[in-house]
C-alpha cells in the first residue's frame, strides 16, 4: 500500500483506508478519480447481490426436470421421426445476469408465461442447436460424427421450426409439473437479442436447467430458465423431499388427536329465558330477590356450548325434573 493509504487509517492499524476498500471491491483495479473500471463492475455486483449458491435447494425441481427429460424423449421421437436421447445435464440456481452472459450471437430465445403464476420464463436455443434442429426437421442426412460448423443467421424457416420445438417443450414441461401443481405455459414470442427477452432483474436468481439432445448424429442443447420470482407460488411444494410430503404434519399424531377428541368433556347449557333489564334494576338486586322466568312447559329453549348455540329444544318435565327435548340443529352465522 502507498504511504497515503497508511496515513488514512488515522493511526489505527485495524482500520482500512478508502483506497484499500476500493481495491478490495475492484480486485485491485481503480482509476485515479476513485471509480471502478468497467470490467470490475460485475465483481462489485456479485458482492452487492450475493451468489446464487446461497439459495436453498429445490429437491422436487430435480424430479420435475428428470421427468421432463423422459417425457420429452418420447415427444421428440414423434417430432424428429428418429431416435432421440435426452439427458438432464445441469440444474442449478444462478443469477440471471450470469445466465444471460452465456448467450452467444445468433441464438434464439423463446419467452413464455406461466399462466397460473402470472410470470415469465425463457427457453434458450444456441446457434448450433437451431441449425441442427432445422436440418433434422427438414430431413437432413444422418451425420456419422458431430462436427463444428459456422453458425448460420436465424431465418424465418429456422425460427418457425424452433418455435415448434419450444411449444413441444412447454407442453411436456406442463406435464412434468402435473404431479405437483396445475400450470399452463403459454408461448409468447421469440427474440434474438437478450435485451428484448428480459424476464426479471439481472440481480435476481433463476433456476436453470440444461437438457442435452442427441439425434441423427447431431447434438442440441435446450436451456430452460425459470426465475425464482416465477416459482414463488409453488416454492413450498418444490422444497419437499419427496412427492406428497406434508410439512409440520404427522398422520399418526393427527389420528390420535381425532380419536381423543371424541372423549372430550363439554358443558351443555339450556337457556330457559333471556330478559333485558335496566342497569339500575340490576344494581338494586339483593340476596333473596326473585326473578320470574317466563318459560312454561312446552316453551322453546336453546341449548348452548360456550358462546355457540347448538340445538333448538322444547322445555318439559321427566321423572319430576326439568328436561329438554332437542328439536334440531341451529344454523350458524354465515350458513
Long-range contacts (C-beta under 8 A, 24 or more apart in sequence): 42-97, 45-97, 45-202, 45-203, 46-95, 48-203, 49-95, 49-203, 51-95, 52-92, 52-93, 52-94, 52-95, 52-98, 52-205, 53-93, 55-93, 55-205, 55-228, 56-239, 58-93, 58-207, 58-231, 58-235, 58-238, 58-239, 59-238, 59-239, 59-240, 59-241, 59-242, 60-180, 60-237, 60-238, 60-239, 60-240, 60-243, 61-91, 61-207, 61-209, 61-231, 61-238, 62-91, 63-243, 64-176, 64-177, 64-180, 64-238, 65-91, 65-176, 65-209, 65-211, 65-224, 67-175, 67-176, 67-179, 68-172, 68-173, 68-176, 68-209, 68-211, 69-211, 71-172, 71-175, 71-176, 72-168, 72-169, 72-172, 72-211, 75-168, 75-171, 75-172, 76-165, 76-168, 76-213, 76-215, 79-137, 79-164, 79-165, 79-168, 80-136, 80-137, 80-215, 80-216, 82-136, 82-215, 82-216, 83-215, 84-213, 84-214, 84-215, 85-213, 85-214, 85-215, 86-211, 86-212, 86-213, 87-211, 87-212, 88-209, 88-210, 88-211, 89-210, 89-211, 89-212, 89-221, 90-208, 90-209, 90-210, 91-207, 91-208, 91-209, 91-210, 92-207, 92-208, 93-205, 93-206, 93-207, 93-208, 93-228, 94-205, 94-206, 94-208, 95-202, 95-203, 95-204, 95-205, 95-206, 96-199, 96-200, 96-201, 96-202, 96-203, 96-204, 96-205, 96-206, 96-225, 96-227, 97-202, 97-203, 99-124, 99-206, 99-208, 99-223, 99-225, 100-194, 100-202, 103-194, 105-151, 106-130, 106-151, 106-152, 106-153, 106-154, 106-192, 107-192, 108-154, 108-158, 108-159, 108-162, 108-190, 108-191, 108-192, 109-190, 109-191, 109-192, 109-194, 109-197, 110-162, 110-163, 110-166, 110-187, 110-189, 110-190, 111-188, 111-189, 111-190, 111-191, 111-197, 111-199, 112-166, 112-170, 112-185, 112-186, 112-187, 112-188, 113-185, 113-186, 113-188, 114-183, 114-184, 114-185, 114-230, 115-183, 115-184, 115-185, 115-186, 116-181, 116-182, 116-183, 116-184, 116-233, 117-183, 117-230, 117-231, 117-232, 117-233, 117-234, 119-227, 119-229, 119-230, 120-188, 120-199, 120-200, 120-227, 120-230, 121-185, 121-199, 121-224, 121-225, 121-226, 121-227, 121-230, 122-197, 122-199, 122-223, 122-224, 122-225, 123-166, 123-169, 123-170, 123-222, 123-223, 123-224, 123-225, 124-222, 124-223, 124-224, 124-225, 125-162, 125-165, 125-166, 125-220, 125-221, 125-222, 125-223, 126-221, 127-151, 127-152, 127-154, 128-219, 128-220, 128-221, 129-213, 129-220, 129-221, 129-222, 130-154, 130-158, 130-162, 131-158, 132-218, 132-219, 132-220, 133-158, 133-161, 133-162, 133-165, 133-220, 134-158, 134-161, 134-162, 135-218, 136-215, 136-216, 136-218, 137-161, 137-164, 140-216, 142-216, 142-217, 143-216, 143-217, 143-218, 144-217, 145-217, 146-217, 146-218, 146-219, 154-192, 159-190, 162-190, 163-187, 163-190, 165-222, 166-190, 169-222, 169-224, 173-224, 177-234, 179-243, 180-234, 180-237, 180-238, 180-243, 181-234, 181-237, 183-234, 199-225, 199-227, 199-230, 200-227, 200-229, 200-230, 204-228, 204-229, 207-231, 266-305, 267-305, 267-306, 268-303, 268-304, 268-305, 268-310, 269-303, 269-304, 269-305, 270-301, 270-302, 270-303, 270-304, 270-313, 270-315, 270-322, 270-324, 271-301, 271-302, 271-303, 271-304, 272-299, 272-301, 272-315, 300-327, 302-330, 308-332
